[in-house]
Amino acid sequence: MLSYTNFFLGSAGVAGALTGLLFVSLSIAPGRLTGEHASVEQQSIAATAFTALVDALWISLFGLRPGNNIPPPAWCSA
């Protein structure tokens, strides 16, 4: 598992940065998701992107924990 430390570091950094960019993009144009002309499709895309990025972030952070026992199939989610 020690050989995957750099992978989890990179994955956590990228997932954190992209989650932050998602928040920035949503704060620039909040009317697209909450306004009068809000699209359900855009709301679901934003929710799916947020869920995928946060899942990858948590799996990567858990993988960096000392003494973890993450099963190899879970690595594919990160």
PDB file of N, CA, C and O in Angstrom:
ATOM      1  N   MET A   1       0.819  -1.185   0.000  1.00  0.00           N
ATOM      2  CA  MET A   1       0.000   0.000   0.000  1.00  0.00           C
ATOM      3  C   MET A   1       0.868   1.256   0.000  1.00  0.00           C
ATOM      4  O   MET A   1       0.422   2.319  -0.432  1.00  0.00           O
ATOM      5  N   LEU A   2       2.092   1.140   0.476  1.00  0.00           N
ATOM      6  CA  LEU A   2       2.978   2.293   0.553  1.00  0.00           C
ATOM      7  C   LEU A   2       3.284   2.863  -0.830  1.00  0.00           C
ATOM      8  O   LEU A   2       3.529   4.061  -0.967  1.00  0.00           O
ATOM      9  N   SER A   3       3.271   2.016  -1.844  1.00  0.00           N
ATOM     10  CA  SER A   3       3.578   2.497  -3.189  1.00  0.00           C
ATOM     11  C   SER A   3       2.472   3.369  -3.777  1.00  0.00           C
ATOM     12  O   SER A   3       2.695   4.049  -4.778  1.00  0.00           O
ATOM     13  N   TYR A   4       1.306   3.361  -3.184  1.00  0.00           N
ATOM     14  CA  TYR A   4       0.191   4.163  -3.687  1.00  0.00           C
ATOM     15  C   TYR A   4       0.061   5.512  -2.994  1.00  0.00           C
ATOM     16  O   TYR A   4      -0.889   6.248  -3.258  1.00  0.00           O
ATOM     17  N   THR A   5       0.995   5.848  -2.117  1.00  0.00           N
ATOM     18  CA  THR A   5       0.918   7.109  -1.379  1.00  0.00           C
ATOM     19  C   THR A   5       0.916   8.299  -2.320  1.00  0.00           C
ATOM     20  O   THR A   5       0.111   9.216  -2.155  1.00  0.00           O
ATOM     21  N   ASN A   6       1.805   8.300  -3.303  1.00  0.00           N
ATOM     22  CA  ASN A   6       1.848   9.424  -4.248  1.00  0.00           C
ATOM     23  C   ASN A   6       0.574   9.514  -5.082  1.00  0.00           C
ATOM     24  O   ASN A   6       0.116  10.609  -5.409  1.00  0.00           O
ATOM     25  N   PHE A   7       0.008   8.366  -5.421  1.00  0.00           N
ATOM     26  CA  PHE A   7      -1.253   8.372  -6.165  1.00  0.00           C
ATOM     27  C   PHE A   7      -2.360   9.012  -5.341  1.00  0.00           C
ATOM     28  O   PHE A   7      -3.105   9.854  -5.842  1.00  0.00           O
ATOM     29  N   PHE A   8      -2.467   8.612  -4.074  1.00  0.00           N
ATOM     30  CA  PHE A   8      -3.514   9.168  -3.218  1.00  0.00           C
ATOM     31  C   PHE A   8      -3.276  10.645  -2.932  1.00  0.00           C
ATOM     32  O   PHE A   8      -4.235  11.410  -2.822  1.00  0.00           O
ATOM     33  N   LEU A   9      -2.012  11.064  -2.809  1.00  0.00           N
ATOM     34  CA  LEU A   9      -1.717  12.488  -2.633  1.00  0.00           C
ATOM     35  C   LEU A   9      -2.184  13.294  -3.842  1.00  0.00           C
ATOM     36  O   LEU A   9      -2.830  14.332  -3.700  1.00  0.00           O
ATOM     37  N   GLY A  10      -1.852  12.807  -5.018  1.00  0.00           N
ATOM     38  CA  GLY A  10      -2.265  13.490  -6.238  1.00  0.00           C
ATOM     39  C   GLY A  10      -3.770  13.492  -6.413  1.00  0.00           C
ATOM     40  O   GLY A  10      -4.359  14.503  -6.796  1.00  0.00           O
ATOM     41  N   SER A  11      -4.386  12.367  -6.135  1.00  0.00           N
ATOM     42  CA  SER A  11      -5.836  12.259  -6.290  1.00  0.00           C
ATOM     43  C   SER A  11      -6.568  13.170  -5.304  1.00  0.00           C
ATOM     44  O   SER A  11      -7.560  13.801  -5.667  1.00  0.00           O
ATOM     45  N   ALA A  12      -6.095  13.242  -4.079  1.00  0.00           N
ATOM     46  CA  ALA A  12      -6.721  14.119  -3.086  1.00  0.00           C
ATOM     47  C   ALA A  12      -6.557  15.583  -3.479  1.00  0.00           C
ATOM     48  O   ALA A  12      -7.485  16.376  -3.326  1.00  0.00           O
ATOM     49  N   GLY A  13      -5.382  15.941  -3.981  1.00  0.00           N
ATOM     50  CA  GLY A  13      -5.158  17.325  -4.403  1.00  0.00           C
ATOM     51  C   GLY A  13      -6.029  17.728  -5.575  1.00  0.00           C
ATOM     52  O   GLY A  13      -6.606  18.815  -5.584  1.00  0.00           O
ATOM     53  N   VAL A  14      -6.122  16.863  -6.551  1.00  0.00           N
ATOM     54  CA  VAL A  14      -6.935  17.165  -7.734  1.00  0.00           C
ATOM     55  C   VAL A  14      -8.420  17.212  -7.379  1.00  0.00           C
ATOM     56  O   VAL A  14      -9.135  18.112  -7.822  1.00  0.00           O
ATOM     57  N   ALA A  15      -8.884  16.256  -6.589  1.00  0.00           N
ATOM     58  CA  ALA A  15     -10.299  16.244  -6.206  1.00  0.00           C
ATOM     59  C   ALA A  15     -10.655  17.475  -5.378  1.00  0.00           C
ATOM     60  O   ALA A  15     -11.727  18.054  -5.550  1.00  0.00           O
ATOM     61  N   GLY A  16      -9.758  17.875  -4.480  1.00  0.00           N
ATOM     62  CA  GLY A  16     -10.008  19.073  -3.687  1.00  0.00           C
ATOM     63  C   GLY A  16     -10.042  20.325  -4.542  1.00  0.00           C
ATOM     64  O   GLY A  16     -10.904  21.185  -4.361  1.00  0.00           O
ATOM     65  N   ALA A  17      -9.100  20.429  -5.476  1.00  0.00           N
ATOM     66  CA  ALA A  17      -9.060  21.605  -6.351  1.00  0.00           C
ATOM     67  C   ALA A  17     -10.293  21.673  -7.253  1.00  0.00           C
ATOM     68  O   ALA A  17     -10.875  22.744  -7.425  1.00  0.00           O
ATOM     69  N   LEU A  18     -10.690  20.552  -7.822  1.00  0.00           N
ATOM     70  CA  LEU A  18     -11.861  20.551  -8.703  1.00  0.00           C
ATOM     71  C   LEU A  18     -13.157  20.798  -7.936  1.00  0.00           C
ATOM     72  O   LEU A  18     -14.080  21.414  -8.467  1.00  0.00           O
ATOM     73  N   THR A  19     -13.234  20.323  -6.693  1.00  0.00           N
ATOM     74  CA  THR A  19     -14.411  20.621  -5.880  1.00  0.00           C
ATOM     75  C   THR A  19     -14.489  22.113  -5.609  1.00  0.00           C
ATOM     76  O   THR A  19     -15.570  22.701  -5.648  1.00  0.00           O
ATOM     77  N   GLY A  20     -13.343  22.726  -5.335  1.00  0.00           N
ATOM     78  CA  GLY A  20     -13.315  24.175  -5.142  1.00  0.00           C
ATOM     79  C   GLY A  20     -13.720  24.925  -6.393  1.00  0.00           C
ATOM     80  O   GLY A  20     -14.460  25.905  -6.314  1.00  0.00           O
ATOM     81  N   LEU A  21     -13.249  24.483  -7.545  1.00  0.00           N
ATOM     82  CA  LEU A  21     -13.632  25.128  -8.795  1.00  0.00           C
ATOM     83  C   LEU A  21     -15.123  24.959  -9.085  1.00  0.00           C
ATOM     84  O   LEU A  21     -15.749  25.848  -9.664  1.00  0.00           O
ATOM     85  N   LEU A  22     -15.687  23.831  -8.688  1.00  0.00           N
ATOM     86  CA  LEU A  22     -17.120  23.630  -8.859  1.00  0.00           C
ATOM     87  C   LEU A  22     -17.899  24.641  -8.023  1.00  0.00           C
ATOM     88  O   LEU A  22     -18.892  25.199  -8.489  1.00  0.00           O
ATOM     89  N   PHE A  23     -17.452  24.878  -6.788  1.00  0.00           N
ATOM     90  CA  PHE A  23     -18.103  25.893  -5.961  1.00  0.00           C
ATOM     91  C   PHE A  23     -17.972  27.276  -6.575  1.00  0.00           C
ATOM     92  O   PHE A  23     -18.924  28.056  -6.540  1.00  0.00           O
ATOM     93  N   VAL A  24     -16.816  27.593  -7.135  1.00  0.00           N
ATOM     94  CA  VAL A  24     -16.627  28.897  -7.771  1.00  0.00           C
ATOM     95  C   VAL A  24     -17.568  29.046  -8.964  1.00  0.00           C
ATOM     96  O   VAL A  24     -18.216  30.080  -9.127  1.00  0.00           O
ATOM     97  N   SER A  25     -17.637  28.019  -9.788  1.00  0.00           N
ATOM     98  CA  SER A  25     -18.504  28.115 -10.970  1.00  0.00           C
ATOM     99  C   SER A  25     -19.978  28.229 -10.577  1.00  0.00           C
ATOM    100  O   SER A  25     -20.745  28.909 -11.258  1.00  0.00           O
ATOM    101  N   LEU A  26     -20.374  27.580  -9.503  1.00  0.00           N
ATOM    102  CA  LEU A  26     -21.765  27.684  -9.060  1.00  0.00           C
ATOM    103  C   LEU A  26     -22.055  29.043  -8.439  1.00  0.00           C
ATOM    104  O   LEU A  26     -23.182  29.531  -8.512  1.00  0.00           O
ATOM    105  N   SER A  27     -21.048  29.656  -7.830  1.00  0.00           N
ATOM    106  CA  SER A  27     -21.284  30.967  -7.224  1.00  0.00           C
ATOM    107  C   SER A  27     -21.264  32.084  -8.262  1.00  0.00           C
ATOM    108  O   SER A  27     -21.825  33.151  -8.017  1.00  0.00           O
ATOM    109  N   ILE A  28     -20.637  31.868  -9.404  1.00  0.00           N
ATOM    110  CA  ILE A  28     -20.614  32.878 -10.468  1.00  0.00           C
ATOM    111  C   ILE A  28     -21.983  32.989 -11.132  1.00  0.00           C
ATOM    112  O   ILE A  28     -22.444  34.092 -11.427  1.00  0.00           O
ATOM    113  N   ALA A  29     -22.623  31.872 -11.362  1.00  0.00           N
ATOM    114  CA  ALA A  29     -23.924  31.872 -12.035  1.00  0.00           C
ATOM    115  C   ALA A  29     -24.947  31.076 -11.231  1.00  0.00           C
ATOM    116  O   ALA A  29     -25.379  30.012 -11.673  1.00  0.00           O
ATOM    117  N   PRO A  30     -25.344  31.575 -10.053  1.00  0.00           N
ATOM    118  CA  PRO A  30     -26.297  30.804  -9.245  1.00  0.00           C
ATOM    119  C   PRO A  30     -27.704  30.763  -9.840  1.00  0.00           C
ATOM    120  O   PRO A  30     -28.495  29.886  -9.494  1.00  0.00           O
ATOM    121  N   GLY A  31     -28.018  31.692 -10.719  1.00  0.00           N
ATOM    122  CA  GLY A  31     -29.346  31.720 -11.318  1.00  0.00           C
ATOM    123  C   GLY A  31     -29.647  30.525 -12.197  1.00  0.00           C
ATOM    124  O   GLY A  31     -30.809  30.178 -12.409  1.00  0.00           O
ATOM    125  N   ARG A  32     -28.605  29.899 -12.707  1.00  0.00           N
ATOM    126  CA  ARG A  32     -28.824  28.723 -13.560  1.00  0.00           C
ATOM    127  C   ARG A  32     -29.334  27.533 -12.766  1.00  0.00           C
ATOM    128  O   ARG A  32     -29.993  26.652 -13.318  1.00  0.00           O
ATOM    129  N   LEU A  33     -29.031  27.501 -11.464  1.00  0.00           N
ATOM    130  CA  LEU A  33     -29.430  26.356 -10.652  1.00  0.00           C
ATOM    131  C   LEU A  33     -30.579  26.658  -9.705  1.00  0.00           C
ATOM    132  O   LEU A  33     -31.300  25.747  -9.298  1.00  0.00           O
ATOM    133  N   THR A  34     -30.760  27.929  -9.347  1.00  0.00           N
ATOM    134  CA  THR A  34     -31.784  28.243  -8.349  1.00  0.00           C
ATOM    135  C   THR A  34     -32.781  29.291  -8.821  1.00  0.00           C
ATOM    136  O   THR A  34     -33.759  29.561  -8.125  1.00  0.00           O
ATOM    137  N   GLY A  35     -32.564  29.872  -9.956  1.00  0.00           N
ATOM    138  CA  GLY A  35     -33.424  30.960 -10.410  1.00  0.00           C
ATOM    139  C   GLY A  35     -34.724  30.486 -11.022  1.00  0.00           C
ATOM    140  O   GLY A  35     -35.090  29.313 -10.954  1.00  0.00           O
ATOM    141  N   GLU A  36     -35.398  31.431 -11.613  1.00  0.00           N
ATOM    142  CA  GLU A  36     -36.692  31.165 -12.232  1.00  0.00           C
ATOM    143  C   GLU A  36     -36.559  30.204 -13.419  1.00  0.00           C
ATOM    144  O   GLU A  36     -37.455  29.403 -13.683  1.00  0.00           O
ATOM    145  N   HIS A  37     -35.449  30.293 -14.116  1.00  0.00           N
ATOM    146  CA  HIS A  37     -35.228  29.450 -15.293  1.00  0.00           C
ATOM    147  C   HIS A  37     -34.266  28.302 -14.974  1.00  0.00           C
ATOM    148  O   HIS A  37     -33.514  27.867 -15.846  1.00  0.00           O
ATOM    149  N   ALA A  38     -34.285  27.820 -13.755  1.00  0.00           N
ATOM    150  CA  ALA A  38     -33.385  26.751 -13.345  1.00  0.00           C
ATOM    151  C   ALA A  38     -33.710  25.459 -14.095  1.00  0.00           C
ATOM    152  O   ALA A  38     -34.871  25.074 -14.239  1.00  0.00           O
ATOM    153  N   SER A  39     -32.675  24.819 -14.556  1.00  0.00           N
ATOM    154  CA  SER A  39     -32.829  23.578 -15.305  1.00  0.00           C
ATOM    155  C   SER A  39     -32.573  22.388 -14.381  1.00  0.00           C
ATOM    156  O   SER A  39     -31.562  22.346 -13.680  1.00  0.00           O
ATOM    157  N   VAL A  40     -33.471  21.443 -14.384  1.00  0.00           N
ATOM    158  CA  VAL A  40     -33.304  20.235 -13.579  1.00  0.00           C
ATOM    159  C   VAL A  40     -32.095  19.457 -14.071  1.00  0.00           C
ATOM    160  O   VAL A  40     -31.385  18.836 -13.279  1.00  0.00           O
ATOM    161  N   GLU A  41     -31.862  19.490 -15.372  1.00  0.00           N
ATOM    162  CA  GLU A  41     -30.714  18.796 -15.936  1.00  0.00           C
ATOM    163  C   GLU A  41     -29.409  19.377 -15.392  1.00  0.00           C
ATOM    164  O   GLU A  41     -28.511  18.624 -15.014  1.00  0.00           O
ATOM    165  N   GLN A  42     -29.294  20.697 -15.349  1.00  0.00           N
ATOM    166  CA  GLN A  42     -28.075  21.319 -14.832  1.00  0.00           C
ATOM    167  C   GLN A  42     -27.930  21.075 -13.334  1.00  0.00           C
ATOM    168  O   GLN A  42     -26.811  20.918 -12.845  1.00  0.00           O
ATOM    169  N   GLN A  43     -29.024  21.041 -12.608  1.00  0.00           N
ATOM    170  CA  GLN A  43     -28.953  20.735 -11.179  1.00  0.00           C
ATOM    171  C   GLN A  43     -28.448  19.317 -10.947  1.00  0.00           C
ATOM    172  O   GLN A  43     -27.635  19.081 -10.054  1.00  0.00           O
ATOM    173  N   SER A  44     -28.924  18.387 -11.741  1.00  0.00           N
ATOM    174  CA  SER A  44     -28.482  16.999 -11.573  1.00  0.00           C
ATOM    175  C   SER A  44     -27.035  16.818 -11.998  1.00  0.00           C
ATOM    176  O   SER A  44     -26.313  16.024 -11.394  1.00  0.00           O
ATOM    177  N   ILE A  45     -26.596  17.535 -13.023  1.00  0.00           N
ATOM    178  CA  ILE A  45     -25.197  17.461 -13.440  1.00  0.00           C
ATOM    179  C   ILE A  45     -24.287  18.015 -12.348  1.00  0.00           C
ATOM    180  O   ILE A  45     -23.247  17.429 -12.046  1.00  0.00           O
ATOM    181  N   ALA A  46     -24.674  19.134 -11.761  1.00  0.00           N
ATOM    182  CA  ALA A  46     -23.883  19.725 -10.678  1.00  0.00           C
ATOM    183  C   ALA A  46     -23.833  18.799  -9.466  1.00  0.00           C
ATOM    184  O   ALA A  46     -22.780  18.638  -8.850  1.00  0.00           O
ATOM    185  N   ALA A  47     -24.954  18.198  -9.127  1.00  0.00           N
ATOM    186  CA  ALA A  47     -24.999  17.289  -7.980  1.00  0.00           C
ATOM    187  C   ALA A  47     -24.162  16.040  -8.224  1.00  0.00           C
ATOM    188  O   ALA A  47     -23.482  15.557  -7.318  1.00  0.00           O
ATOM    189  N   THR A  48     -24.209  15.519  -9.439  1.00  0.00           N
ATOM    190  CA  THR A  48     -23.420  14.336  -9.773  1.00  0.00           C
ATOM    191  C   THR A  48     -21.932  14.643  -9.744  1.00  0.00           C
ATOM    192  O   THR A  48     -21.143  13.850  -9.230  1.00  0.00           O
ATOM    193  N   ALA A  49     -21.544  15.784 -10.290  1.00  0.00           N
ATOM    194  CA  ALA A  49     -20.135  16.176 -10.277  1.00  0.00           C
ATOM    195  C   ALA A  49     -19.644  16.367  -8.850  1.00  0.00           C
ATOM    196  O   ALA A  49     -18.548  15.923  -8.508  1.00  0.00           O
ATOM    197  N   PHE A  50     -20.440  17.021  -8.017  1.00  0.00           N
ATOM    198  CA  PHE A  50     -20.050  17.234  -6.627  1.00  0.00           C
ATOM    199  C   PHE A  50     -19.887  15.907  -5.899  1.00  0.00           C
ATOM    200  O   PHE A  50     -18.911  15.710  -5.176  1.00  0.00           O
ATOM    201  N   THR A  51     -20.837  15.000  -6.085  1.00  0.00           N
ATOM    202  CA  THR A  51     -20.767  13.699  -5.415  1.00  0.00           C
ATOM    203  C   THR A  51     -19.543  12.910  -5.859  1.00  0.00           C
ATOM    204  O   THR A  51     -18.856  12.322  -5.024  1.00  0.00           O
ATOM    205  N   ALA A  52     -19.261  12.888  -7.139  1.00  0.00           N
ATOM    206  CA  ALA A  52     -18.108  12.139  -7.641  1.00  0.00           C
ATOM    207  C   ALA A  52     -16.800  12.713  -7.117  1.00  0.00           C
ATOM    208  O   ALA A  52     -15.902  11.961  -6.738  1.00  0.00           O
ATOM    209  N   LEU A  53     -16.683  14.038  -7.090  1.00  0.00           N
ATOM    210  CA  LEU A  53     -15.447  14.658  -6.620  1.00  0.00           C
ATOM    211  C   LEU A  53     -15.252  14.474  -5.120  1.00  0.00           C
ATOM    212  O   LEU A  53     -14.137  14.220  -4.666  1.00  0.00           O
ATOM    213  N   VAL A  54     -16.312  14.600  -4.362  1.00  0.00           N
ATOM    214  CA  VAL A  54     -16.194  14.419  -2.908  1.00  0.00           C
ATOM    215  C   VAL A  54     -15.904  12.952  -2.571  1.00  0.00           C
ATOM    216  O   VAL A  54     -15.135  12.676  -1.650  1.00  0.00           O
ATOM    217  N   ASP A  55     -16.500  12.022  -3.295  1.00  0.00           N
ATOM    218  CA  ASP A  55     -16.199  10.606  -3.076  1.00  0.00           C
ATOM    219  C   ASP A  55     -14.721  10.317  -3.334  1.00  0.00           C
ATOM    220  O   ASP A  55     -14.073   9.641  -2.535  1.00  0.00           O
ATOM    221  N   ALA A  56     -14.194  10.819  -4.433  1.00  0.00           N
ATOM    222  CA  ALA A  56     -12.776  10.609  -4.741  1.00  0.00           C
ATOM    223  C   ALA A  56     -11.889  11.261  -3.688  1.00  0.00           C
ATOM    224  O   ALA A  56     -10.856  10.705  -3.315  1.00  0.00           O
ATOM    225  N   LEU A  57     -12.283  12.425  -3.212  1.00  0.00           N
ATOM    226  CA  LEU A  57     -11.505  13.111  -2.183  1.00  0.00           C
ATOM    227  C   LEU A  57     -11.466  12.298  -0.895  1.00  0.00           C
ATOM    228  O   LEU A  57     -10.397  12.126  -0.311  1.00  0.00           O
ATOM    229  N   TRP A  58     -12.610  11.796  -0.445  1.00  0.00           N
ATOM    230  CA  TRP A  58     -12.638  11.044   0.804  1.00  0.00           C
ATOM    231  C   TRP A  58     -11.901   9.718   0.698  1.00  0.00           C
ATOM    232  O   TRP A  58     -11.209   9.322   1.636  1.00  0.00           O
ATOM    233  N   ILE A  59     -12.036   9.034  -0.417  1.00  0.00           N
ATOM    234  CA  ILE A  59     -11.307   7.767  -0.598  1.00  0.00           C
ATOM    235  C   ILE A  59      -9.807   8.021  -0.595  1.00  0.00           C
ATOM    236  O   ILE A  59      -9.047   7.252  -0.007  1.00  0.00           O
ATOM    237  N   SER A  60      -9.379   9.095  -1.248  1.00  0.00           N
ATOM    238  CA  SER A  60      -7.953   9.413  -1.285  1.00  0.00           C
ATOM    239  C   SER A  60      -7.437   9.803   0.092  1.00  0.00           C
ATOM    240  O   SER A  60      -6.351   9.383   0.491  1.00  0.00           O
ATOM    241  N   LEU A  61      -8.199  10.595   0.813  1.00  0.00           N
ATOM    242  CA  LEU A  61      -7.776  10.977   2.161  1.00  0.00           C
ATOM    243  C   LEU A  61      -7.743   9.769   3.095  1.00  0.00           C
ATOM    244  O   LEU A  61      -6.854   9.661   3.939  1.00  0.00           O
ATOM    245  N   PHE A  62      -8.696   8.875   2.948  1.00  0.00           N
ATOM    246  CA  PHE A  62      -8.687   7.654   3.751  1.00  0.00           C
ATOM    247  C   PHE A  62      -7.496   6.778   3.377  1.00  0.00           C
ATOM    248  O   PHE A  62      -6.926   6.107   4.237  1.00  0.00           O
ATOM    249  N   GLY A  63      -7.117   6.781   2.098  1.00  0.00           N
ATOM    250  CA  GLY A  63      -5.967   6.007   1.662  1.00  0.00           C
ATOM    251  C   GLY A  63      -4.651   6.533   2.197  1.00  0.00           C
ATOM    252  O   GLY A  63      -3.680   5.783   2.290  1.00  0.00           O
ATOM    253  N   LEU A  64      -4.599   7.796   2.547  1.00  0.00           N
ATOM    254  CA  LEU A  64      -3.387   8.381   3.107  1.00  0.00           C
ATOM    255  C   LEU A  64      -3.258   8.154   4.610  1.00  0.00           C
ATOM    256  O   LEU A  64      -2.214   8.443   5.195  1.00  0.00           O
ATOM    257  N   ARG A  65      -4.298   7.645   5.225  1.00  0.00           N
ATOM    258  CA  ARG A  65      -4.275   7.386   6.659  1.00  0.00           C
ATOM    259  C   ARG A  65      -3.309   6.245   6.962  1.00  0.00           C
ATOM    260  O   ARG A  65      -3.327   5.236   6.258  1.00  0.00           O
ATOM    261  N   PRO A  66      -2.466   6.371   7.987  1.00  0.00           N
ATOM    262  CA  PRO A  66      -1.537   5.277   8.314  1.00  0.00           C
ATOM    263  C   PRO A  66      -2.274   4.012   8.730  1.00  0.00           C
ATOM    264  O   PRO A  66      -3.237   4.070   9.494  1.00  0.00           O
ATOM    265  N   GLY A  67      -1.825   2.883   8.232  1.00  0.00           N
ATOM    266  CA  GLY A  67      -2.393   1.596   8.610  1.00  0.00           C
ATOM    267  C   GLY A  67      -3.748   1.298   8.015  1.00  0.00           C
ATOM    268  O   GLY A  67      -4.510   0.514   8.581  1.00  0.00           O
ATOM    269  N   ASN A  68      -4.065   1.903   6.886  1.00  0.00           N
ATOM    270  CA  ASN A  68      -5.375   1.657   6.280  1.00  0.00           C
ATOM    271  C   ASN A  68      -5.394   0.302   5.588  1.00  0.00           C
ATOM    272  O   ASN A  68      -4.352  -0.248   5.233  1.00  0.00           O
ATOM    273  N   ASN A  69      -6.563  -0.206   5.410  1.00  0.00           N
ATOM    274  CA  ASN A  69      -6.754  -1.485   4.717  1.00  0.00           C
ATOM    275  C   ASN A  69      -7.834  -1.319   3.665  1.00  0.00           C
ATOM    276  O   ASN A  69      -8.898  -1.932   3.750  1.00  0.00           O
ATOM    277  N   ILE A  70      -7.559  -0.499   2.690  1.00  0.00           N
ATOM    278  CA  ILE A  70      -8.530  -0.285   1.621  1.00  0.00           C
ATOM    279  C   ILE A  70      -8.465  -1.458   0.660  1.00  0.00           C
ATOM    280  O   ILE A  70      -7.379  -1.803   0.194  1.00  0.00           O
ATOM    281  N   PRO A  71      -9.593  -2.080   0.348  1.00  0.00           N
ATOM    282  CA  PRO A  71      -9.561  -3.165  -0.637  1.00  0.00           C
ATOM    283  C   PRO A  71      -9.234  -2.625  -2.017  1.00  0.00           C
ATOM    284  O   PRO A  71      -9.686  -1.537  -2.374  1.00  0.00           O
ATOM    285  N   PRO A  72      -8.463  -3.357  -2.793  1.00  0.00           N
ATOM    286  CA  PRO A  72      -8.053  -2.876  -4.129  1.00  0.00           C
ATOM    287  C   PRO A  72      -9.186  -2.421  -5.043  1.00  0.00           C
ATOM    288  O   PRO A  72      -8.971  -1.475  -5.801  1.00  0.00           O
ATOM    289  N   PRO A  73     -10.385  -3.024  -5.029  1.00  0.00           N
ATOM    290  CA  PRO A  73     -11.446  -2.492  -5.892  1.00  0.00           C
ATOM    291  C   PRO A  73     -11.830  -1.047  -5.559  1.00  0.00           C
ATOM    292  O   PRO A  73     -12.303  -0.326  -6.437  1.00  0.00           O
ATOM    293  N   ALA A  74     -11.640  -0.618  -4.330  1.00  0.00           N
ATOM    294  CA  ALA A  74     -11.983   0.750  -3.939  1.00  0.00           C
ATOM    295  C   ALA A  74     -10.992   1.746  -4.514  1.00  0.00           C
ATOM    296  O   ALA A  74     -11.316   2.927  -4.633  1.00  0.00           O
ATOM    297  N   TRP A  75      -9.787   1.303  -4.876  1.00  0.00           N
ATOM    298  CA  TRP A  75      -8.789   2.209  -5.453  1.00  0.00           C
ATOM    299  C   TRP A  75      -9.276   2.787  -6.775  1.00  0.00           C
ATOM    300  O   TRP A  75      -8.915   3.907  -7.138  1.00  0.00           O
ATOM    301  N   CYS A  76     -10.086   2.035  -7.486  1.00  0.00           N
ATOM    302  CA  CYS A  76     -10.585   2.507  -8.785  1.00  0.00           C
ATOM    303  C   CYS A  76     -11.516   3.699  -8.637  1.00  0.00           C
ATOM    304  O   CYS A  76     -11.679   4.469  -9.584  1.00  0.00           O
ATOM    305  N   SER A  77     -12.127   3.869  -7.477  1.00  0.00           N
ATOM    306  CA  SER A  77     -13.019   4.999  -7.266  1.00  0.00           C
ATOM    307  C   SER A  77     -12.270   6.301  -7.029  1.00  0.00           C
ATOM    308  O   SER A  77     -12.830   7.384  -7.197  1.00  0.00           O
ATOM    309  N   ALA A  78     -11.025   6.199  -6.647  1.00  0.00           N
ATOM    310  CA  ALA A  78     -10.249   7.404  -6.323  1.00  0.00           C
ATOM    311  C   ALA A  78      -9.655   8.036  -7.514  1.00  0.00           C
ATOM    312  O   ALA A  78      -8.976   9.057  -7.398  1.00  0.00           O
TER     313      ALA A  78
END
